[in-house]
Amino acid sequence: MAGHVIDLFREWDENSDGKISKLEFRRALARIMLRRLREAAFRKAEEKRRREEEIRRQREEAERRRQ
């Protein structure tokens, strides 16, 4: 855990001055939010793809039963 915090600090401390400025903090939060939004968008797209695939399978099965 401590190593992870140190790694994050180094990543956020863009100019390596040993401090995280307000700007560096805002940029870090923006990157985190962007990553979260991207992950959520991918999850939603995958859920939609799965739903569409299930609907397609159900339609094919219904068509087979009618034949």
C-alpha positions in Angstrom: 0.0 0.0 0.0 2.7 2.5 1.0 4.6 1.8 -2.3 1.4 2.4 -4.2 0.9 5.8 -2.5 4.5 6.7 -3.3 4.1 5.7 -6.9 1.0 7.8 -7.2 2.7 10.8 -5.6 5.6 10.5 -8.1 3.1 10.3 -10.9 1.2 13.3 -9.8 4.3 15.4 -9.0 4.8 16.3 -12.6 7.8 18.6 -12.1 9.4 16.4 -9.4 9.7 19.2 -6.9 8.5 17.0 -4.0 5.2 18.7 -3.8 1.8 18.4 -5.5 0.5 21.8 -6.6 -3.1 22.6 -7.0 -2.7 22.3 -10.8 -0.9 18.9 -10.5 -3.7 17.7 -8.2 -6.4 18.9 -10.6 -4.7 17.2 -13.5 -4.4 14.0 -11.6 -8.1 14.0 -10.7 -9.0 14.8 -14.3 -7.0 11.7 -15.4 -8.7 9.6 -12.8 -12.2 10.8 -13.9 -11.4 10.3 -17.5 -10.2 6.8 -16.9 -13.4 6.1 -14.9 -15.6 7.5 -17.6 -13.8 5.5 -20.3 -14.2 2.3 -18.2 -17.9 3.0 -17.7 -18.4 3.7 -21.4 -16.7 0.4 -22.3 -18.8 -1.5 -19.8 -22.0 0.1 -21.2 -21.0 -0.8 -24.8 -20.2 -4.4 -23.7 -23.6 -4.7 -21.9 -25.4 -3.3 -25.0 -23.5 -5.8 -27.3 -24.5 -8.7 -25.0 -28.1 -7.6 -24.9 -28.2 -7.3 -28.7 -26.6 -10.7 -29.1 -29.2 -12.3 -26.7 -32.0 -10.7 -28.7 -30.5 -12.0 -31.9 -30.3 -15.5 -30.4 -33.9 -15.4 -29.2 -35.1 -14.3 -32.6 -33.2 -17.0 -34.4 -34.5 -19.6 -31.9 -38.1 -18.3 -32.4 -37.6 -18.5 -36.2 -36.4 -22.1 -36.0 -39.4 -23.1 -33.9 -41.7 -21.6 -36.5 -40.2 -23.7 -39.3 
